[in-house]
Amino acid sequence: MLERVLEPEVMDSAAEARAYDAMDHSHVNRAFVADFLAVWRGDGMVLDVGTGTAQIPIELCRQHPGVHVVAIDLAVHMLQVGNENIRREHLSERIRLERIDAKLMPFADGSFQAVMSNSIVHHIPSPGGALAEMVRVTAPGGVIFVRDLLRPEDDAGVQAIVATYAGDANAHQQQMFEDSLRAALSLAEVRDLVSGVGFDADSVRQTTDRHWTWSCIR
């Protein structure tokens, strides 16, 4: 198994935000939201942790007309692009962006009926605290739905996934994707973290050739 190579916790330059937003995440985002809605279809407030440029909340609002989202991130430039995307989609009444650290959220216990997160865990050097915070702010009986990249076993696996899923991207975008794969966790590492916050390790599953998903009821 490859050693984990950390990348910066906060991608906070205008160039990185624009490059990330320009990548085609549409298929992955649609699949994430569809899978989330398969386990939660409520009308309460949803928290999106590590929203980036708000592509996931926007897709969620497309697929679920009644939902409202609080979406958080630490990266100022990501949030700036996210606000542009939200305004363009006329969703400012349904999505609110806030600059908040996922490891220390200001929300009261049980504030949200559902908490979702796509691709934040690999950015955090020690992500157990962020997972514990997601649990804390989820209401009893609410849904926690977290997905992220899975670290390949070797260099050849990294290169194969980059070629398959970012082969048409530019060199900078390909490098961003490769860095994220190398910073990702293994399935065993994620299961250990989930056990550490009081949930069944088997609630974490490999769901694609490059993703794991943790889905559970609080």
C-alpha positions as CSV (number, residue, x, y, z in Angstrom):
1,M,0.0,0.0,0.0
2,L,1.2,3.5,-0.8
3,E,2.2,5.8,2.0
4,R,-0.2,8.6,2.5
5,V,1.2,11.9,1.2
6,L,-0.6,14.9,2.6
7,E,-1.7,17.9,0.5
8,P,-2.5,21.3,1.8
9,E,-5.6,21.2,4.0
10,V,-7.0,24.4,2.4
11,M,-6.9,24.9,-1.4
12,D,-7.1,28.7,-1.1
13,S,-5.8,30.4,-4.2
14,A,-8.0,31.9,-6.9
15,A,-6.2,29.8,-9.6
16,E,-6.8,26.5,-7.7
17,A,-10.5,27.4,-7.1
18,R,-11.1,28.1,-10.8
19,A,-9.1,25.1,-11.9
20,Y,-11.1,22.8,-9.6
21,D,-14.4,24.3,-10.6
22,A,-13.6,23.9,-14.3
23,M,-13.1,20.1,-13.9
24,D,-16.0,18.0,-15.0
25,H,-17.4,16.6,-11.7
26,S,-21.0,16.4,-13.0
27,H,-21.2,12.6,-13.2
28,V,-19.7,12.1,-9.7
29,N,-21.8,14.9,-8.2
30,R,-25.1,13.5,-9.7
31,A,-24.2,10.0,-8.4
32,F,-23.3,11.4,-4.9
33,V,-26.6,13.2,-4.6
34,A,-28.7,10.3,-5.9
35,D,-27.0,8.0,-3.4
36,F,-27.6,10.5,-0.6
37,L,-31.2,10.9,-1.5
38,A,-31.6,7.1,-1.5
39,V,-31.1,7.2,2.2
40,W,-32.5,10.7,3.1
41,R,-35.4,12.4,1.5
42,G,-36.5,14.7,4.3
43,D,-37.4,18.4,4.4
44,G,-35.1,19.5,7.1
45,M,-31.9,21.5,6.9
46,V,-28.9,19.7,5.4
47,L,-25.2,20.5,6.2
48,D,-22.6,20.1,3.5
49,V,-19.1,19.8,4.9
50,G,-16.3,20.9,2.7
51,T,-18.5,22.3,-0.1
52,G,-15.7,23.6,-2.3
53,T,-17.4,25.6,-5.0
54,A,-20.9,24.5,-4.0
55,Q,-21.4,22.0,-6.8
56,I,-22.9,19.3,-4.6
57,P,-25.5,21.6,-2.9
58,I,-26.5,23.0,-6.3
59,E,-27.0,19.4,-7.6
60,L,-28.9,18.5,-4.5
61,C,-31.3,21.4,-5.0
62,R,-31.9,20.3,-8.6
63,Q,-32.8,16.8,-7.5
64,H,-34.8,17.7,-4.3
65,P,-36.9,20.9,-4.9
66,G,-37.7,21.4,-1.2
67,V,-34.3,21.1,0.4
68,H,-32.3,23.9,2.1
69,V,-28.5,23.6,2.6
70,V,-25.9,25.2,4.9
71,A,-22.6,24.6,3.1
72,I,-19.2,25.2,4.8
73,D,-15.6,25.4,3.7
74,L,-12.4,27.0,4.9
75,A,-11.2,28.2,1.5
76,V,-12.1,31.8,0.8
77,H,-11.6,31.6,-3.0
78,M,-13.6,28.3,-3.2
79,L,-16.5,30.0,-1.5
80,Q,-16.3,33.0,-3.7
81,V,-16.6,30.8,-6.8
82,G,-19.3,28.9,-5.0
83,N,-21.4,32.0,-4.4
84,E,-21.0,32.9,-8.1
85,N,-22.3,29.4,-9.0
86,I,-25.3,29.7,-6.6
87,R,-26.3,33.1,-7.9
88,R,-26.1,31.8,-11.5
89,E,-28.4,29.0,-10.6
90,H,-30.8,31.4,-8.7
91,L,-30.4,29.3,-5.5
92,S,-29.4,32.0,-3.0
93,E,-32.6,31.5,-1.1
94,R,-31.9,27.8,-0.6
95,I,-28.1,27.5,-0.2
96,R,-26.1,29.5,2.4
97,L,-22.3,29.4,2.3
98,E,-20.2,29.9,5.5
99,R,-16.4,29.9,6.1
100,I,-16.1,27.4,8.9
101,D,-13.5,24.8,10.0
102,A,-15.0,21.3,9.8
103,K,-13.0,20.3,12.8
104,L,-14.6,23.0,15.1
105,M,-18.1,23.8,14.0
106,P,-20.1,26.6,15.8
107,F,-23.4,24.7,15.4
108,A,-25.4,23.3,18.4
109,D,-25.6,19.6,18.9
110,G,-28.2,17.9,16.6
111,S,-28.7,21.0,14.4
112,F,-29.2,19.2,11.1
113,Q,-31.4,16.4,9.9
114,A,-28.7,15.3,7.6
115,V,-25.0,15.9,7.1
116,M,-23.2,15.1,3.9
117,S,-19.6,15.5,2.8
118,N,-17.9,14.8,-0.5
119,S,-14.1,14.7,-0.7
120,I,-13.0,16.7,2.4
121,V,-11.6,13.8,4.5
122,H,-8.4,13.5,2.3
123,H,-7.6,17.2,2.9
124,I,-7.4,16.8,6.7
125,P,-4.2,15.4,8.2
126,S,-6.1,13.8,11.2
127,P,-9.7,13.7,10.1
128,G,-11.2,11.9,13.1
129,G,-12.1,15.3,14.7
130,A,-14.0,16.3,11.6
131,L,-16.0,13.1,11.6
132,A,-16.8,13.5,15.3
133,E,-18.1,17.0,14.6
134,M,-20.3,15.7,11.8
135,V,-21.8,13.2,14.2
136,R,-22.3,15.8,16.9
137,V,-24.3,18.2,14.7
138,T,-26.5,15.5,13.3
139,A,-29.9,15.2,15.0
140,P,-30.7,11.8,16.5
141,G,-32.2,9.7,13.8
142,G,-30.6,11.8,11.1
143,V,-28.4,10.7,8.3
144,I,-24.6,11.0,8.0
145,F,-23.4,10.5,4.4
146,V,-19.6,10.9,3.7
147,R,-17.8,10.0,0.5
148,D,-14.1,10.5,-0.5
149,L,-11.4,9.1,-2.6
150,L,-9.7,5.8,-1.9
151,R,-5.9,5.7,-1.9
152,P,-4.7,3.2,-4.6
153,E,-2.3,0.4,-3.6
154,D,0.6,1.5,-5.8
155,D,1.9,4.1,-8.2
156,A,0.5,2.2,-11.2
157,G,-2.9,2.4,-9.7
158,V,-2.7,6.1,-9.2
159,Q,-1.6,6.6,-12.8
160,A,-4.4,4.4,-14.1
161,I,-7.1,6.2,-12.2
162,V,-5.8,9.6,-13.3
163,A,-5.7,8.5,-16.9
164,T,-9.2,7.0,-16.8
165,Y,-11.0,9.9,-15.0
166,A,-8.8,13.0,-15.8
167,G,-7.2,12.0,-19.1
168,D,-8.8,14.9,-20.9
169,A,-8.0,17.5,-18.2
170,N,-5.0,19.8,-18.4
171,A,-1.7,19.0,-16.6
172,H,-2.5,21.1,-13.6
173,Q,-5.9,19.5,-13.1
174,Q,-4.3,16.0,-13.5
175,Q,-1.7,16.9,-10.9
176,M,-4.4,18.1,-8.5
177,F,-6.3,14.8,-8.9
178,E,-3.1,12.7,-8.4
179,D,-2.2,14.6,-5.3
180,S,-5.7,14.0,-3.9
181,L,-5.5,10.3,-4.6
182,R,-2.1,10.1,-2.8
183,A,-3.6,12.1,0.2
184,A,-6.6,9.8,0.4
185,L,-7.2,7.2,3.1
186,S,-7.3,3.4,2.7
187,L,-10.5,1.5,3.5
188,A,-9.0,0.1,6.7
189,E,-8.0,3.6,7.8
190,V,-11.5,5.0,7.3
191,R,-13.0,2.1,9.1
192,D,-10.8,2.7,12.1
193,L,-11.8,6.3,12.2
194,V,-15.5,5.5,12.0
195,S,-15.1,2.9,14.8
196,G,-13.4,5.6,16.8
197,V,-16.5,7.9,16.7
198,G,-18.7,5.0,17.8
199,F,-20.1,3.5,14.6
200,D,-19.8,0.1,13.0
201,A,-16.7,-0.2,10.8
202,D,-18.8,-2.1,8.2
203,S,-20.9,1.0,7.6
204,V,-17.9,2.1,5.4
205,R,-17.9,0.5,2.0
206,Q,-15.9,0.8,-1.1
207,T,-18.5,2.1,-3.6
208,T,-16.4,2.6,-6.8
209,D,-12.9,1.8,-8.0
210,R,-11.8,5.1,-6.4
211,H,-14.3,6.0,-3.7
212,W,-15.4,4.9,-0.2
213,T,-18.7,5.8,1.4
214,W,-19.8,6.0,5.0
215,S,-23.6,6.0,5.3
216,C,-25.3,5.6,8.7
217,I,-28.2,6.7,10.9
218,R,-27.2,8.9,13.9
